[in-house]
Amino acid sequence: MPIYAFQCKACGKRFEQLETVKQHDQHTERCPKCGSIEIEHLIIDINVQTSKKT
């Protein structure tokens, strides 16, 4: 499951949430600090490692 990053527009809290793609498409995320649904999706860097050398 992917980890999504968000920032609350009401209180400014940044948080990450592990959820399925289906859950993410339903837009049910809430701020864990203030409970607001006014949140924005953040773009974050990812690090991918493989066992093969390229």
Secondary structure, DSSP 8 states (H G I E B T S, - for coil): --EEEEEETTT--EEEEE--HHHHHTT----TTT--S-EEEE--------SS--
